[in-house]
Amino acid sequence: MPNSTNGSHALPPGVINPETPFAYLTPTLAEQFESTRHINVAALSAWIWDTIVSTPQDYALLFKHKINLPTAVYFLSKIFSLAYITTSTIFVVSPVGSCQALQVALGICYIFAVSSSSLLFIFRVRAVFHFQPMVVYLFYFLWVAVLGSAMIIPFSIAGTHIGPTRMCINTEVKPYTSAAVIINGVNDTLVFLAISWCLLTMNLVD
């Protein structure tokens, strides 16, 4: 999300529409802001399409099989991911009364979306490495790290209105915010490599 350092509400010369948020942004920042809007709308559209395509399988999981912990976490992950994508999209495309309140809500949705999605990876690791409990414990530790780092998000990003409009933009992103993204990326990468290595060695033995 682009950062805004323009706290002035003065309308730039030559601008005849004071209601457009782009009038209060530099050309570079306005371009980044518009790109962010497109990305968020595309992500929301992709979530909707994926849900439509997977509806038969999800229906079977809910009503034709016993609901266990992985199944419950799977649906919670979908719900929290939708909440995060939706709040992110609203933040950049819709007029909002309190940008900071929405930013905090967005951060809370991020915590639940990332932690539930990462927990699904733990279930995969546990299924593949059931004979190596130390590996499973390592990835449980990494999941706790993912959860802990995600909890800084609601307190590390600030949002405010663009000029006198009701559109929102981020005004501050704390330097340590990137830790949440990095730790989550490292965890996902290690899960992928560990499972791939295990499956590869199993095939070589066979």
BELJOBEL-V658041 format. One record per pair of residues at least 6 apart in sequence whose C-alpha atoms are under 7 Angstrom apart, sorted by the first residue. I is the first residue (numbers start at 1). J is the second residue. D is the distance in Angstrom with one decimal. If there is no record, write none. Layout:
i=(I;I)
j=(J;J)
d=(D;D)
This chain:
i=(1;1;2;2;2;2;3;3;3;3;4;4;4;5;7;8;9;9;11;11;11;12;15;19;21;21;21;21;22;24;24;37;37;37;40;40;40;41;44;44;70;70;73;73;74;76;77;77;77;80;80;80;81;83;84;84;84;84;87;88;91;91;92;92;92;94;95;95;96;96;96;97;99;99;99;99;100;100;100;103;103;104;107;107;108;111;111;111;115;115;118;119;121;122;122;125;125;125;126;128;129;129;142;146;146;146;149;149;150;153;156;156;156;157;157;157;158;158;158;158;159;159;159;159;160;160;160;160;161;161;161;162;162)
j=(36;170;29;32;33;170;169;170;171;172;169;170;171;171;163;163;163;164;18;23;24;23;23;165;162;163;165;167;30;162;163;89;92;93;85;88;89;89;85;86;120;123;116;120;120;116;113;116;117;109;112;113;113;109;106;109;110;113;106;106;102;168;167;168;169;167;166;167;166;167;168;166;159;160;161;168;158;159;160;158;159;154;153;154;154;147;150;151;146;147;143;143;191;139;140;136;191;195;136;195;135;136;187;180;183;184;179;180;180;177;173;174;177;172;173;174;170;171;172;173;168;169;170;171;168;169;170;171;167;168;169;168;169)
d=(6.4;6.6;6.6;6.1;6.0;6.4;6.8;4.9;4.9;6.3;6.6;6.1;4.8;6.2;6.9;6.5;4.6;6.0;6.7;6.9;6.7;6.7;6.7;6.1;5.8;7.0;6.3;6.6;5.7;6.7;6.0;6.9;5.8;6.4;7.0;6.8;5.2;6.3;6.0;6.7;6.8;6.9;6.2;7.0;6.8;6.9;5.7;5.1;5.4;6.2;6.0;4.6;4.9;6.1;5.9;4.9;5.7;6.9;5.6;6.4;7.0;6.0;6.9;6.0;6.9;6.4;4.7;4.8;5.5;6.2;7.0;6.6;5.3;5.1;6.4;5.7;6.1;4.9;6.2;6.9;6.2;4.7;5.2;4.2;6.0;6.8;5.2;5.9;6.8;5.5;6.6;6.9;6.8;6.6;6.8;6.5;7.0;6.7;5.7;6.9;6.9;6.6;6.3;6.8;5.9;5.5;6.6;4.6;5.2;6.4;5.9;5.1;6.2;5.6;4.6;6.4;5.6;5.6;5.1;6.6;6.5;5.5;4.2;5.4;5.5;5.8;6.4;6.5;5.4;4.5;6.3;5.8;6.4)
